[in-house]
Amino acid sequence: MNDIKYYLVKSKAIPEVLLKVVEAKRLLENGTAETIHDATEAVGISRSSFYKYKDDIFPFHDNVKGQTITLVLQVEDRTGLLAEMLRIVARYQANILTIHQSIPINGMTSITLSLEILSTTGDISSMINEIEAQDGIHQVKIAGRE
């Protein structure tokens, strides 16, 4: 039986050493650092920390291409807000599969948005952050990923 579990966690909840491992991996991938020693020194972690965690953390956008992601949003019931969210999704070139909006209660509504992530889709983390930053959007959660 496989006991490995995966979690989606916002970066603010991740220990700094893990974020530095991701940064070191990025430096190696883009050629800014030639060796693991150079990369770990540049980000301020030990090589042993890098080796300990390198296979266990990766940016979310690195392996969602060709998959479906479902977002659940809590938003104000305001004219044009859904249209602005959809413009952001279009700008990042994700394919909208389904949209479901609940009936507004007390000026708030819930929206479930399923997106197909294409090879042309931009950085999903940035897209979600941009949606979340819109005035009137109170919460964005990733409900699932297939």
N, C-alpha and C positions, 0 to 999 in steps of 0.2 A: 504494500500500500504506500502511496506517495503522500508524505506528510507536508510537502511544500505548499505554502499558501502565499498568495500575492495580494498586495494592498495598494490602493491608490491613495497617496498622502500628499497634501499640499506641502510645498517646500519649507514653509515656516515651521512645520512640525518635524522636520528631518534634522538629525544632529549635524553639526557643521562639518565634521570629518567626512560624512557621506557626500555632502555637497561638494567638498573639495576633491573627493575621488572622481566625481562626475566631471569636474572642471579639468582635472589632470588627464582624464581620458580624452576630453575634447582637445586639449593642447597636443596630445599625441596624434590624434586623428587628423587635425588640420595642419600638422607639421610645424607648429610653433615650438614644440619641444621635440628634440630628437630621441631622447632616451627617457626611460621611466624615472631615472634619477633627476633629470632636468625638470620633468613635469611635476614631480612631487616636491622638489625644492621650490619651484615657482609658486605652488599653491600653499606651501607650508605644512605638509604632512610627511610622515615617514613612509619609506617604501613598504614597510611591513603593513601599515594601514592600507596602502593602495592594494597590495596583493590580497589582503584579508577580505576586502569588500568589492574589488573590481568586477566580479561576476554577479554581484547581488544588487547592484543599483545601476539604473540607466534612465535617461530622460524619457518621460512619457511619450513624447512625439516620435521617438526612435523606432517604435515597433507597433504603430497603429495603422500604418498604411494598408489599405485593402480591407479594413475592418469596419465595424459599425460601433458607434458610440452613442449612448443615450444620456441626454442631459435632462435634469429636472430643475426648473427655475421657479422661484417665488417672485412674482412681479406685481407692481401696481397696475390696476386696471386703468390704463391711460391710452388714449388715441395715439397711434403711431409708434408705440414702444415695441410691439411685435415686429413691425415693418423694419425698424432700426436694427433689431437683432438679426433679422433675416438678411439685411444688407451686409452686416458683418460676416455672417456665414458665407454669403456669396463672394465677398471680397477674398476670403481665405480659400475659396473654391472647394468647399465640402459639398457633397450631394445630400440634399434634404430628402429623407425617406418618409418620415411621418412628423406631423405636428398635431398635438392634442392640447387644447386649452380648456380648463375647467370653467364652470360658471363662476363669475366673480362673487365673492362674499366679502363684505366690509371693505370694498375698494381694492382687494387683492385677488389674484388668480394664480393658478399653478399651470405651467406649460411644460409639456414633455416633448422633447425634440430629439428625434433619432437621425443621425447623420452617418453617411458613408464617407470614410476617409479615403480619398483617391491619391494616386501617385503625385498629382499636381497640387494637392491640398497643402496649405502653408502650415506653420507651427501651431498645433492644436492648443498647446498651453497658452500661447499668446492670444489666440482667438477667444478662448474661455475667459482669460483675464480682461480682454476688451469688452466682452459681453457683460461681465460682472461689474465693470466700471461704469456702465451706463446708469444714468440717473433713473431711478424707479425700479431697478433690479435689486432685490434684497438678498437673494441667495441663488447660487448655481451649484448643483451637485452632479457629479458623474454617477449615474445610477447603474450603468453597465457598459460592458465592452465585449464584443464578440469578434 
